[in-house]
């Protein structure tokens, strides 16, 4: 638990999967913190000062020291507050957790976003959905227990909140099917368990307002591309 | 030092910056290992079995357990063999080392490769060189001492072997200037110190044969795109 002397804050935005990862990690650890809402359409001087390289949320600030990149932040949180470990302690299991979390970002989320933004390039959309789908199949085969962390959620589960909550929402907005119960039965069951986890269900944003917000953004992207 | 019971091998290819990172890390630790040369034009069953997701080198194999992704491998090596630490022990300094190493891969190396491959798209080439250059400027400002690790090389220095050796070589092949002593005086001085480090200078590949090899590959890429 953060002591009274410590200042812990999270610069974030509601609706960001990468911010949600940090919220889950902090809740698992029982760390109290201040949530600083960022307006991504009009970025604050604080965000630009603390994350000049990416100019993105989340930025985690511990006693005035800023850290960016969600997976880097989670490792810092796990090393700073030891209760309820998020990464495995065994070096090989830890390496695998880092590897699969990186796969989620680089081989699942990145091509997924490229597919969403390829609004008038069907070929590019298909290619990127295929890339994301292939990596999802590898991840599906990694799932051996209730969670990636076994009986408890760990680093890979937290990274995969993107798959459990954001992919189903955004693929519906963009009108394609990547992640379905038929194609990925084990991952789909995992996603239901994960979203019903007592900590996670409090922290994922309400679906309907976010759907309306993303749909409006997507429709304006389509209009602009015609 | 690896004991006689341990089997340590590195599946790699001469000329890969990501493989060279692992070679430097293993040499710093004093770990003996078997180098398994991979033919990237005709990938081995072993590589495809051990790294089915990326099908790329390096793959590090410790007692038959494979690990991929160069930065993940270095963290595993550092956690498994404690002598001559590569990452800082302080959690905040460790987070910064992870952050900057990720910047090198995502914001310097990735756009650099996109610039190289944009052989007949001058606009795309310029955009990517600009992105890489902007991140190099941020990294230049991070350099406060002889090495990123202070008096000794550490995680960020090892990640940045890509900048010290590969960028100067490949930008000459592709005929553009990104990393020069005039534009990045501190990083350039660092690169000279780093390449003259007793361990590093033995492990970077001989420049001339690699230049000839990359030039032939690049020329065939240009021919194919006309």
Interface residues (C-beta under 8 A of the other chain):
Chain A: X52 X53 X54 X62 X65 X67 X68 X69 X72 X73 X75 X76 X79 X80 X91 X92 X94 X95 X96 X98 X99 X102 X103 X107 X135 X138
Chain B: X52 X53 X54 X62 X65 X67 X68 X69 X72 X73 X75 X76 X79 X80 X91 X92 X94 X95 X96 X98 X99 X102 X103 X107 X135 X138
